[in-house]
Amino acid sequence: MPNVAHYSINADDLKRAQKFYQGAFDWKFEPWGPPGFYMINTGDESSPRILGSLQGRRELVPGQKMTGYECTISVPSITKTIAAIKEHGGKLIMQKTVIAGVGSLVFFEDTEGNSVGAMQYDKGAE
C-alpha cells in the first residue's frame, strides 16, 4: 500500500532553518547529494520515522515557490502511479527523474492544487 515515506522542508536560508530546527527540536543535519541538500536526523529511534530532508526553496511549478512541507509517497510502480494520477484529475509538474541508488521520482499536482511527490524506491536505480 502506498505510504508517506519522505518529507522535505523548503527554506530560503538553509543555515537559519538548521539553527531553528536544531534549537527547537534538537534535530541534526547531514549533507547528502547535491549542494544545499541535507538529510534530517531526528535522533528518536524509539518511534517510527519518516525520512526527512532540508533543501533550498525551489519552483516545481514555474513562478510558484514551494512553501510548507513537501511530502513524497512511496509507490510500487511509478508508471502505474503516473497513469492513475492523470486518470483521476491530477497533473505531472515534474517528469520522472531517476535518483541513482534511490529510485524514480515524479512530482504532481493533485485536484486541490497541492504539490506532492511519488517515488518508486529502488536501491539499484541508475
C-alpha positions in Angstrom: 0.0 0.0 0.0 1.4 3.4 -0.9 2.5 5.4 2.2 4.1 8.7 3.0 7.8 7.9 3.0 9.7 11.2 2.9 9.2 14.9 3.7 11.2 17.9 2.7 11.4 21.3 4.4 12.0 24.0 1.8 14.0 27.0 3.1 15.2 30.4 1.8 18.1 30.4 4.3 19.4 26.8 5.0 21.7 27.9 7.9 18.8 29.8 9.6 16.5 26.8 9.1 19.1 24.4 10.5 19.6 26.6 13.5 15.8 26.8 14.1 15.1 23.1 13.9 18.3 22.1 15.8 17.4 24.6 18.6 13.7 23.9 18.7 13.7 20.1 18.3 17.4 19.0 18.6 17.4 17.7 15.0 20.8 17.1 13.3 21.6 17.7 9.6 23.9 15.8 7.4 24.9 16.9 3.8 23.7 14.4 1.2 23.7 14.5 -2.6 23.6 17.9 -4.3 24.8 21.1 -2.7 22.2 22.6 -0.4 20.5 19.3 0.5 20.6 17.8 4.0 19.1 14.7 5.5 17.4 15.2 8.8 18.2 13.0 11.8 15.5 13.5 14.5 17.5 11.2 16.9 14.4 9.4 18.1 14.9 5.7 17.4 12.1 4.8 19.7 9.3 5.7 17.3 8.7 5.1 13.6 10.4 7.7 11.5 9.8 9.1 8.1 12.9 10.2 6.2 13.3 13.9 6.1 15.4 16.5 4.3 16.1 20.2 4.4 16.7 21.8 1.0 16.8 25.2 -0.7 13.4 26.5 -1.8 12.6 25.7 -5.4 9.9 26.1 -8.0 8.3 22.8 -9.2 5.6 24.9 -10.8 7.3 27.9 -12.6 6.6 31.1 -10.7 5.4 29.3 -7.5 8.0 28.7 -4.8 7.4 25.6 -2.6 6.2 26.5 0.8 5.5 24.3 3.8 6.5 20.7 4.0 6.7 18.7 0.8 5.6 15.0 1.1 6.6 12.1 -1.1 4.5 8.9 -1.3 6.3 5.5 -1.7 4.6 3.6 -4.6 5.2 0.1 -6.0 5.1 1.3 -9.7 5.9 4.8 -10.8 4.5 4.0 -14.3 1.1 2.9 -12.9 1.1 5.8 -10.5 1.6 8.3 -13.3 -1.3 6.8 -15.2 -3.5 6.8 -12.1 -2.6 10.4 -11.2 -3.7 11.5 -14.7 -6.8 9.3 -14.8 -8.1 10.9 -11.5 -7.6 14.5 -12.5 -4.0 15.2 -11.3 -1.2 16.5 -13.5 2.5 16.0 -13.6 4.6 19.0 -12.7 7.9 17.2 -12.8 8.5 14.3 -15.2 10.1 11.1 -14.0 13.6 11.6 -12.7 15.9 8.8 -11.6 17.9 9.4 -8.5 20.9 7.0 -8.5 20.7 4.5 -5.7 17.3 5.8 -4.5 14.7 5.3 -7.2 12.3 7.1 -9.7 10.6 10.3 -8.6 7.8 12.4 -10.1 6.0 15.4 -8.7 2.3 16.0 -9.4 -0.4 18.5 -8.5 -3.5 17.0 -7.0 -7.0 18.2 -7.8 -6.7 20.7 -4.9 -3.5 22.4 -6.2 -1.2 20.6 -3.7 2.3 19.6 -5.0 3.2 16.0 -4.0 6.0 13.6 -4.8 5.7 9.9 -5.7 8.8 7.7 -5.5 9.3 4.1 -6.6 12.2 3.3 -4.3 14.9 1.1 -6.0 18.4 1.0 -4.4 19.7 -0.3 -7.8 18.4 2.7 -9.8 21.0 4.3 -12.1 
